């Protein structure tokens, strides 16, 4: 079984070998676009009469586009799919119209964990332009809170354990079977307890406002590698301006930061996504292709 026509509506980052295998699953030549469409109208033109589309996290496919694409049977997200609220595709609406939507998970997690450990060590020891405390310090004994305990959060905990920090986590659902060397705390208790918090949450998850930042206090470190900001930016601005507070963002984590916030003292940002490497691209390509094959079966 094959699709009549597959369209990659933006740059999905699939490797050449995966595109070759994908072509075998399409009657017509695959149409590939390498930039984000400027409007829904342009997106609709790209989809045209296709019965399958692939899309990265950068392009939104809302209800209005799905409604006006009558041939569409399948949307393959070349990115994470947690739930409808955090997705860039109107997942529930698509499914109500008989359009199957698939996404992937667990493809960029090692790079994110490596980035966080690396940046913490640099900040603790003053190996970059900034240093957390007057004297260099080790990870040993530091209290680190992981907010969001999915695959990335669990991997980060595993990477940190050999250095001997005290690890805590907060998640919407407690995961007692995973509490080996890491303790669960409600959010406010965690903020009150730890020196460092690291966010690993789906997009459109807002957890911290002024009240939570007040509880977190000063002399602390905030790390965000999630897509989107899990806090109110104005509240974050007030917090980061207090002496002794630092924040670390990778390229994805900082995307929704204003230029004003990014340029504040003690805000450390990277231009690159921590979750992107050669291994990431290979895993993404394998998972997206497998989803397509599974649907056609």
C-alpha positions, 0 to 999 in steps of 0.5 A: 500500500502507498500514498498517492502523494506525500508533501514535506510542507517544511524542512523536516530534517529527514536524512537522504536515505529516509527520503529515498525509502519514503519515496517508495511509499508514494505513487507521485514524486514527493514534494519537498519544501525547506522553509516555513510557509508564510501563511495558511494560504501558502500552506494550503497551496503546498498541501494541495491534493496530497493525502499525506504530509510531513511537518516539523515543529516550526509550522502550525497546521490548524483546523482551518487548513485541515478542513480545506484539505479534503484528500488528507489522510495522514499527518506525520509530525517530525517532532514530539507529540505529547498532547493536543495542547502542546502540538503544532497540529490540531490533533484532536480536530484532525482525528475527528475528521479521520486524519491520522496524526503521528509524532515521535519521542525520545530522539534528542534527549542525550544531547539535552542532558549533555548540554545541561551537565556541561553548562552547569559545570562551566558555571559552577567552576567559572570556566566560561564568562560567569561563575555562580559563586565567589569560589568554584564549586562542584556538583557534589551535594548541590540540590538540583530540581528536575521539573518534568520527569519524562525521558529527558528528565530521567536521563538528566538524573541518570547523568548527574547521579555519579557527581553526587548531587541531591536530586529532586523532581516534580511531575504532574504525576508522581512516578514512585517506581523511578524514585531511585536516588531522586525524591519527589517534591510538590512544586512549591516545596521543590522550589524552596529546597533546591539550588538549581531547577531544570525544565523539561516540559511540553510547549504551552506549559506555564508553571512559574509566576511572581509568587513561585519565583519569590519562593525560589529565591535568590542565589539560584540557577534556572535552566530551560531547554523546553520549547517555549517558556514555562514561566511568565517572562515579566516575573522572570525579568524581576527574578534574574535582576536580583543579585546571585541569580543565573539562567541558562537557555539552549537555542530552543529554550530561548526562542520565545525570550524577548531580546531585552530579556536575553541581554540581561546580565547573568542570562546565558544563552546558546544559539544551537538546540541542545537536542540536535546532533548527528545521532538525533537526526538519525533517530528522527529519520528512523522514527518518522519513517517507521510511523509512515510504514506502520500507518500504511500497514 
